[in-house]
Amino acid sequence: MTRLPNLRGLEAFVSVGETGSVRATATALSLTPSAVSRRIAALERDTDQVLMKRTPQGIALTAEGQALHRVATRAFDAIAAHLAQRRREYRAIVIKAPHSFASRWLAGLMPRLRERYPQLALTVATSPRIETLQPGEIAFRFGFGDWSDGLASKLIAMPMLAAARQGQAPAADGPLTRRDLAASRLLVVSGTERVWRLWLAANALGPLDGLEALSFDNTDVAVRAAAAGAGFTLVDAGLDDPIEGPLQRYPATMADVGAGYYLVVPRTGGSVPPLRDLTGWLKAQFR
């Protein structure tokens, strides 16, 4: 490997060449003016060239100094650009998810996620709304995978079935009719109206229109409301009973309408190494 001049001397030299002032360079580098002068003198010995000269107007570069300054400036700029790019690639990553997914699945993954990617500054942001992905963001979403702002990979298929308070008519082993739904209300999580329509159709229970509905922005709250007797909601077949009260499921109503949880990455920027590695690891946890 070719022996290079002392980089601290080059740093001082480039700064003096840009500012024309030893004092300004000393301030910028938190040095004394004499320390800056010593570094440049050492660089001149290393290169065996006179790089600077004093003039009535201040410090001026010699012809050799101008040539070296151009090369050194390009090199420092290239190093700075490379490091800036790497910092952008390893910037903070935001993981967006509905509260129910974050509490039920994502929270349990976090210790392994931090161990696997200690260099990443991860933030988990829960929201009932689907927000457009920005660079450096990924999202877990419930739906059908047809979002325009990202590329979606299905993680969990979610066959849905009806659930209500235990002991509520009809019995869990009996048929659920539209009359039963009309006599109560539907507890609908915002954004799942399409799921409800497909589930109603799969069970020959008629259209969503005409049934009283109460809207929620959180799946867990809707489930707890159902367990408390507020009406019927849809749950996935593997859902454990909520903390507050028993839940009665209607297995005969289970239907796979194509909905599930997806991992969504931006259409641009998703191939940045840390984001690509992170999403690959997350997908593997659900296989």
Secondary structure, 3 states (H helix, E strand, C coil): CCCCCCHHHHHHHHHHHHHCCHHHHHHHCCCCHHHHHHHHHHHHHHHCCCCEEEECCEEEECHHHHHHHHHHHHHHHHHHHHHHHHHHHCCCEEEEECHHHHHHHHHHHHHHHHHHCCCCCEEEEECCCCCCCCCCEEEEEEECCCCCCEEEEEEEECCEEEEEECCCCCCCCCCCCHHHHHHCCEEEECCCHHHHHHHHHHCCCCCCCCCCEEEECCHHHHHHHHHCCCCEEEEECCCCCCCCCCEEEEEEEEECCCCEEEEEEECCCCCCHHHHHHHHHHHHCCC
